[in-house]
Amino acid sequence: MAAPYEVVITSEASGQLWNSCVWDMSSGTSLATFKGGSSNPRALCMLGNEYLLGALTNKPLIHVWTLGRREQMQLRMVCSGPVSAMDVSPDGAYCVAAVGEKIHIWQVATGNLLTVLTRHYQTVTCIKFTDDGGHFVTSSEDCLLLVWHLASILSNCHDPSRQPEPVHSWSGYSLPVTDIHVGHGGGRARVASVSLDHTCKLYDLSSGQLLCNFIFNISLTAVTMDAAEYRLFVGGTNGVIYQINLFEKPAKTEQHFHSSSSSKDSAPVFQGHSKQVTCLAVSFDDTVLVSGSNDCTVKLWDISSRQCIRTITHKGAITNVLVMPTPHSILNPDARPTFLIQQFKRNLYTPMETVADETGIQRETVDIRIKKRKMEEVKPHNENRHAELLGEMSKGEGNDTDSQARPPEDIENELKQKIEKITQINQQIYEYSVNEILHNGNKN
């Protein structure tokens, strides 16, 4: 059987059998399970395709599983409170998590808590990074949608007098924002968001302008787009998923949709869930839509026909759905992770004292962890090779009858002098050759 090229990772609220599970999209079979409580909605994410991070419900813990070890938990991070939303930068360098209304930013390799943002006034509901990791977007129950520039935050994180400010603050909602989707394009991406106030808004990240406002007659709880950003998918509290064709003419900045399929203002729908849709995701080839619901099922839909092609039943309400290429560690359990991850600290990181380098410039010192295994392989090899060279060169002094009685220090000093002499001779030969070549070239 050929290995799947795409998998679905799901989590459910009961936690009876496992916290998260990896499924083969083509066959619907379970490939791996990860046990330990249940993850909060929008608090399950991947770290470098090697680790799976999940923030537990009603507990101040973040579980970290290594994909290759399957059921064995790698780390258990203790936070200052239950994490309501979490995401990891695409390069795996930073983890952004929300504890209540506060946003914590950790450096994954060191575990340092770099800063805590306090711009929201109520519990943060969702955090999403752009595909280049330069920005991240946060939503909250205070009806605000904020865009943050990561580099600006990190450059000022050690200066208490300079409080980071969001790049954009979108406040066009009357009820809490429930979900966010950030498209492709880095700083020029489009951001889609849904709210309980029956609206789905599409923003331009670079300019901050509202591109389009879609109004329904039900509360909206999930949103996603296909890779080409041609279609927008919105899930509602009635269990129906609506498809919005973004390039359909005539183009309007505000459109109204009715939940009834018989209405002329209705959008194409995916019907099959009996309860609220909680999460949505699209396959990389834009052919399959994956949805999770409070009816304890995950459904795979064929986008072109809008028919359900597979249903995966769970024990509890679905909290997270992730679609991703099959990680190598899933297929090869013996593969070792290459990403460095440390325990997340609960106290803010303070820079070390500055030290002066050879030029007299004051610089901050940063501890860097180097893998011991590589050092152990290199160091003994160099020492042994050095001793072998000294021994071979000592044997070459066959005419020296007193070489056996001489101390090693004298032999080493003599060899160093000979090496310096040979180096000088090589330099003289090189300079002579260059001069001859240039001299002959000028004559020609």
Secondary structure, DSSP 8 states (H G I E B T S, - for coil): ----SEEEEEEESS-SS-SEEEEETTT--EEEEE-SS-EEEEEEEEETTTEEEEEETTSSEEEEEEGGGTTSEEEEEE-SS-EEEEEE-TTSSEEEEEETTEEEEEETTT--EEEEE---SS-EEEEEE-TTSSEEEEEETTS-EEEEEHHHHHHTTT-TTS----SEEE---SS-EEEEEE-SSGGG-EEEEEETTSEEEEEETTT--EEEEEE-SS-EEEEEE-TTS-EEEEEETTS-EEEEETT-SS--SEEE--S-TTSTT---EE---SS-EEEEEE-TTS-EEEEEETTSEEEEEETTTTEEEEEEE-SS-EEEEEEEE--HHHH-TT----S------SSB-----EEE-TT--EEE-------HHHHHHHHHHHHHHHHHHHHHHHHH-TT-TTTTTS-HHHHHHHHHHHHHHHHHHHHHHHHHHHHHHHHHHHH-
